[in-house]
Amino acid sequence: MRVKEKVTAWLTLSRCTMYYWALITYSLGAAIAYSQYQTFNGTVFALGYLCLLLIELNTVFINEYFDYPSDRINLNVGPFNAGSRMLVEGRLSFREVRIGIVLIAVVLLGAGALLIRATPHIPTVYLLVLAAVALFFGWGYTAPPLKLSYRTWGELADGLMSGPATVVAGFLLQTGIWTDPVPWLVSTPTFLAMAVAAALLAIPDAPADKAIGRQTMAVRFGSRATGAISIWAVILCAIISVLLWGFGFIPNPIGIAMLVIVPLAYKIVRPLQQATKTKDEDIHEKAVSEIVPPLIILMTLVGLIPLLAFVLG
């Protein structure tokens, strides 16, 4: 394989378009820290994000490696389903992906050591807890022995890791404080949005996941129940988003934009509500396809609007 083709394969495996979300939520934590305590360290911010990026990248590689049995038989190939196809199509070997995982882990250890040196104001135990959380939710998502996504914990892990854990990490690295309620509260909509996305976008994967014994929500409870649960989670996300602005946790003038979450939630809920009236899997998959654009916008805005509110408010 030519060098250009190999580079393209690695970039495709990396799924580079998916990392903006973590940058938003991590930056939100740092923005809250500056708003609350007027503290910001650019070096710490950069090192923290480098560690976060490496954790995400390694998680993607690990998921691709261990998801191969499901991806190989998955006929519902798409941007969010059936993996990157690099292993399935033979454009990268298992050995190459293993080497990539190890190399990223080595670089991550170095970046983590630099982060510890750059944060003498933070007890080392706090940083170790952050690392443990990342390992638990990130690498344990698919990899044994945890295999959270195989035990119907994957959606919760996605929501927690991509929402509160990342926001609080951005806040903690700047302040050394983890008990302030503001980052926890403000990150609640991000948790709900990401958990819903993980649950709904896995519906097309359900036949392949079921065949290999992977108990996602869609497999364990069925598409209909997964859709019903997601409806209530989206409604709760919209309510909490508005309340956070209404009670002043997200500052004006930008904070009022949180009201846009309500019509977005409606555009997600209505197709799902129609789909829950039937057991036809094709209708459920069609509903998921229909709600992908508003769902991605919702996922982005519940983090981006508060970020801009704290930066510009």
N, C-alpha and C positions, 0 to 999 in steps of 0.2 A: 504494500500500500504506500502510495506517495506521501511525502511529508504533509502536503496541504490537506490531503484526505484524512490523515491521522489527526492533525490539529483540529479539523472540522469535527471529527468524531469526538474528541475530548471536549470541545466547546458544546457540542450537542448534549453529551452526557452531563455536563455541568449545569445545564438548564439556566443559562445566565440571566434570562429575563425574570426570574422568580425572586431575586434578592432585594429588590427595591423595598419590599414590605418590611423586612427586618431593619433596613436603614431608617425607615419612617418611625417605627416603634422605638428603636434604640435612641434615635434623635429626640423623640418625644420625651423620654425619660430625662435626657440631658437638659432639654428645654425647661421642663418642670423644675429641675434642680436650680437652674439659673434664675427662674422666676421666683422661687421660694427662698433661695439662700444666696443669690447673686454670686454664684461660683461656677466657673467653667475652665477646665484645663484641656486645651486642644490636643496635647500629646496623649493624655489619658483617653480622651474621646477616640482618637485615631487608633490607638493600640487596642482599646476595647472593641471597636468595630472590626478590626482585623481579626481578632480572636473569634468574634461572632461569625464573620464571613467564613473563616476556616472551618468552624463547627458546622455551619450550614452546608458547605461544600462537601465535607466529609460525610455528613448525614445523607446527602444526595447519592454519593458514590456507594455508601453502605446499603442504602435502600435498593439501588439498582442491582447490586450484587445478590442480595438475599431475595429480591422480588422476582428473580429470573424465572422460577417455575411458573409463577402466575402470568408474568409478561409473555412468556413463550406461547401460552395457549389463549391469550386474551385477544379476541377479535375486535374489540371496541377501541381501536387505536385513535388517540387524539392528543391534544396539547396537555391534558391533565390525566390521561389514562394510558395504561400499558407501558409506562416507563419511556425512556429515550429511544429504545430499540437498538442501542449500540451493541449490547451483548447478544441480543436475540438475532440480529443481522450479521453478527460476526465481525463487525468493524472494529471492535475492541475485544481483547481476550480477557478471561477471568484473571489471569496472571497480571496483566497490565492494570486492571482495576484494583487488584490487591496492592500492587506497588504504589498506585496513586493514593490509596487509603493510608498506607504507611507513611508516605512522604508528607502528606498533608498533616498527619498526626505529629510528625517530627517538627515541622514548621510551627504547628500550633503550640507545642511545648515551649519552643523558643519565644514565641510571641507572648505566651502566658508568663514566662519568666520576666520578660521586659515589662509587662504590665504590673507585675508584683513590685518590681523595683520602682516603677513610676508612681505607685500609690502607697507611700508610707503612712498616709493618713487613714488607711483602711486596714482593719485587722485582717491578717492573712486568712484566718478561719472564714471570714466572709467570702473572700475570693475562692477559697476551696469549696465552699457551699455552692457558689455560682457554677464552678466547674462540675461539681457533682450533679447539679440540676441539669446542666447541658448534656452530660453523659446519659443521665437517666431518661430524659425526654427525647433527646436527639438521637443518639446512637442506639438507645434501647427501643426505638420505634419499630424497627424491623429485625434488628440483629438479636440472636440468642445471647443470653438465656431469657431476657425479658420479653422480646417479641410483642411489644404492647399492641401493635396493630393487629396481631393475630388473636388477641384476647378481648377485643372490643374496647380497648383503652386508647387506641390510636387517635381517635377524634378529640378526646379530652387532652391528650398529650400535645397534639397540634395546636389546640387553642391556648393552652397554658404556656407552651414554649414560645409561640409566635406573638402572644399578647403580654400578659402580666410579667412573665419571666424576663422578656427582652426590655420592656419599659422600665421595670424596677432595676435591671442591670445598668441601664443608661443613667438612671438616677443615683444608684448606689455608688457607682464608680466616680461620680463627681462630688458626692457629699459624704460618703461613708455611712449613710443612714438608710436603714431599710424599713423602719417603723412608721415613717410618715404615710398617712393614709391616702394622700392625693394621687401618687402614681398608681397605687393599687386600684383606686376607684376609677380613675380616668382610663385605665387599661381594660376595664370590664367589657366595654363594647368590642374591643379588638379580640378578646378571648371568645366571645360569642360568635362574632363574624367568622373567625378562622375555624372554629369548631364546626359551625354549620357548613362552611365550604368543604372541609375535610369529609364530612358525612355525605353531603349531596354529590360531590364530584366522584365519590367512590361507587355510586350506584351503577354506572355502566361497567365497572370492574367486577361486580358481584358474581356473575357466573364463573369467571376464572378464579376469583378468590375462594369461592365455595368449593371448587374442584380440588384445591390444594389445602383446604382446611383453615383458611384465613377468616376469622370471625370478625369482620368489620360490622358496623351497625347495620348496613344494608343486607349483609348475609344473616346476621343473628336475628334481627327483627323484621326484615323484609323492607322493600322499597317504600311501601305504603306507610308503615309506622315511622320509618326514617324521615319521610317527608313531613308527617304530622308533627313529630318532635321538632324538626327544623323550623316549621311554621311558628311554633311558640317561642323558639329561641330567637328568631328574627324579630318577632314582635317585642320581646323583652329587650333585645338590642336597641331597637328604636326608642322604646320608653326610657331606658336608662340613658341613652344619648341625650335626649331632650331634658331629662331631669338633671343631668350633670351640668348642662348649660343653665338651666333654670335656677339651680341652687348656687351658681357662681363658681363651680369647680373648673369650668372652662371659660376663660375670660372673654369679654366683649372687646372690640366690636366683631371680631372674627367668629367668636363662639356661637353667635346666632345662626351661623351656617349649619350647625348641627341639626336644625329643623329639616334640612334636605334629606336626612336619613329616613324620615317618615315616608315620603313618596317612593323612595328606593325600596324600602321594606315592602310596601304595597306591591311593587312590580315583581318582587320575589315571591311573596305570599300567595298572590292570586293564582299563578299557574300551578303552584304546589297544591293549593286547596282543590283545584279542579282535578288534579291527578290523584289525590287521595280518595276520590269517589269511585275509583276503579282499581282492580288488581292487575290490569294489563301492564306488563313490564315495559312494553314499547312506549306507552303513554308516559310512564314515569321518566324514562330516558329522554323523551322529547321535552318534557317539562324542565328537566335539568339543563338541557341544551338551551332552552329559552331563557332561563334565569342566569346563565353564566355572565353576560355583560353587566346587568345590574348588581350581581353578587360581587364581582370583582371591583366595581366602583364603590360599593358599600364597604368592602374590606379595606379599600384604600382610604376612603374619606373618614372612617371612624378613627383612623390614626392621623391622617394628614391635617384635618381641620383643627383638632386640639394642638397639634404641633405648631401650626401657623398662629393659632390663638395665643400660645405661650410665647412664641418668638416675637410677634408683632403687637400683642395686646398691651 
